[in-house]
């Protein structure tokens, strides 16, 4: 079967940055619903359309095609007293951006801790990076009605969210 709209695609992939360094490698296949359901980067989805099991695809993604540009205004310095006593670099916290009326929360990563302040970064760790997405198709099947209604793949044996 070829990859068409409303099919479930399974693949193994790796992400490599512009220096050739491996950023992520997935051995166990992931699955997504093909056809504009936002389950994978649009340029990768476009490159996979019409492919089949065993086909390999390599797509270079500019920042705007992947995790966006790095936004310096997403870095905030907060009072240390606003955080738990054991706060450490690498911890993540959910919160709304400063001066935001939005109810959309952002995942912030602690990037620096000192006696008085904690610096957090709301950018995705791969923001601003050019990445190459290499993948191999490991499976293609027709999506179920329930998957199409919900807009995402359901795992074998039932509906998981």
C-alpha positions as CSV (number, residue, x, y, z in Angstrom):
1,X,0.0,0.0,0.0
2,X,1.2,3.5,-0.8
3,X,0.9,6.4,1.6
4,X,-2.2,8.4,0.8
5,X,-4.5,10.8,2.7
6,X,-6.2,9.1,5.7
7,X,-3.6,6.3,6.0
8,X,-1.7,5.4,9.2
9,X,2.1,5.6,8.5
10,X,4.7,3.9,10.8
11,X,8.3,4.9,10.5
12,X,11.7,4.9,12.2
13,X,13.5,8.2,12.1
14,X,16.5,10.2,13.1
15,X,17.1,13.9,13.4
16,X,20.5,15.3,12.6
17,X,21.6,18.9,13.1
18,X,23.4,21.1,10.5
19,X,26.8,20.0,11.9
20,X,25.9,16.3,11.4
21,X,25.4,15.6,15.1
22,X,22.6,13.1,15.9
23,X,19.9,14.9,17.8
24,X,17.4,12.1,18.1
25,X,17.1,8.5,16.9
26,X,14.0,6.4,17.2
27,X,14.4,2.6,16.8
28,X,10.8,1.7,17.7
29,X,8.6,2.9,14.9
30,X,6.2,5.8,15.6
31,X,2.9,6.2,13.8
32,X,1.0,9.2,12.5
33,X,-2.2,9.9,10.6
34,X,-1.3,11.1,7.1
35,X,-3.2,13.9,5.4
36,X,-2.9,17.2,7.2
37,X,-3.6,16.1,10.8
38,X,-0.5,17.8,12.2
39,X,1.0,14.5,13.3
40,X,4.4,15.2,11.6
41,X,6.2,18.1,10.0
42,X,4.3,19.2,6.8
43,X,7.4,19.0,4.6
44,X,8.1,15.4,5.8
45,X,4.5,14.5,5.2
46,X,4.7,15.9,1.7
47,X,7.9,13.9,1.0
48,X,6.3,10.7,2.3
49,X,3.1,11.0,0.2
50,X,3.0,8.1,-2.3
51,X,5.8,6.2,-0.7
52,X,5.5,2.6,0.6
53,X,7.0,0.2,3.2
54,X,10.8,0.1,2.9
55,X,11.1,3.6,1.2
56,X,13.5,6.0,2.8
57,X,13.1,9.8,2.8
58,X,15.5,12.6,3.9
59,X,14.2,16.1,4.3
60,X,16.1,19.2,5.5
61,X,14.0,21.4,7.7
62,X,14.8,25.1,8.2
63,X,13.8,26.4,11.6
64,X,10.4,27.7,10.4
65,X,9.6,24.2,9.0
66,X,10.5,22.5,12.3
67,X,10.6,24.1,15.8
68,X,10.5,27.8,14.8
69,X,13.0,30.6,15.2
70,X,14.7,31.1,18.5
71,X,12.9,33.9,20.3
72,X,15.1,35.8,22.9
73,X,11.9,37.2,24.5
74,X,11.0,33.7,25.5
75,X,13.8,33.8,28.1
76,X,12.7,35.1,31.4
77,X,14.5,35.8,34.7
78,X,12.4,35.1,37.8
79,X,12.9,35.5,41.5
80,X,14.3,32.3,43.0
81,X,11.7,32.4,45.7
82,X,9.0,31.6,43.0
83,X,10.5,28.1,42.5
84,X,10.9,25.0,44.7
85,X,14.0,24.9,46.9
86,X,15.5,22.1,44.9
87,X,15.2,23.9,41.5
88,X,18.0,22.9,39.2
89,X,19.1,23.4,35.6
90,X,17.2,21.2,33.2
91,X,14.0,21.1,35.3
92,X,10.8,22.1,33.4
93,X,7.8,24.1,34.5
94,X,4.6,25.0,32.8
95,X,3.5,28.7,32.8
96,X,2.1,31.6,30.9
97,X,4.4,34.1,29.3
98,X,4.9,37.4,31.1
99,X,2.4,40.1,30.2
100,X,0.2,37.5,28.5
101,X,-3.6,37.4,28.6
102,X,-3.4,34.0,26.9
103,X,-4.4,30.9,28.7
104,X,-1.9,29.0,26.5
105,X,0.8,27.6,28.7
106,X,4.4,27.1,27.7
107,X,6.9,24.6,28.9
108,X,9.8,26.4,30.3
109,X,13.2,24.8,30.9
110,X,15.5,26.1,33.7
111,X,18.8,27.2,32.1
112,X,20.5,29.0,35.0
113,X,20.1,29.1,38.8
114,X,21.8,31.5,41.2
115,X,21.2,32.7,44.8
116,X,18.5,35.3,43.8
117,X,17.2,34.4,40.3
118,X,16.2,31.5,38.1
119,X,16.5,31.9,34.3
120,X,14.0,29.9,32.2
121,X,13.7,29.4,28.5
122,X,10.3,28.9,26.8
123,X,11.9,28.0,23.4
124,X,11.8,24.4,22.2
125,X,15.4,23.1,22.7
126,X,15.6,22.7,18.9
127,X,14.3,26.2,18.0
128,X,16.5,28.0,15.6
129,X,18.2,24.9,14.3
130,X,18.2,23.5,10.7
131,X,17.6,19.8,11.0
132,X,17.6,16.8,8.6
133,X,14.8,14.3,9.2
134,X,15.8,10.9,7.9
135,X,13.2,8.1,8.0
136,X,12.3,4.7,6.7
137,X,8.6,3.6,6.3
138,X,7.9,0.5,8.3
139,X,4.2,0.2,7.8
140,X,1.2,1.7,6.0
141,X,-2.5,0.9,6.6
142,X,-5.9,2.4,6.2
143,X,-7.0,4.5,9.2
144,X,-10.0,3.4,11.1
145,X,-13.2,5.5,11.2
146,X,-12.5,6.3,14.9
147,X,-8.9,7.4,14.1
148,X,-10.3,9.7,11.4
149,X,-12.9,11.1,13.7
150,X,-10.4,11.8,16.4
151,X,-7.6,13.0,14.0
152,X,-4.9,10.8,15.4
153,X,-3.7,7.1,15.5
154,X,-5.0,4.7,18.1
155,X,-2.7,2.1,19.5
156,X,-3.4,-1.6,19.0
157,X,-6.0,-2.8,21.4
158,X,-7.8,0.4,22.0
159,X,-8.1,4.1,22.2
160,X,-5.2,5.8,24.2
161,X,-4.9,9.5,24.9
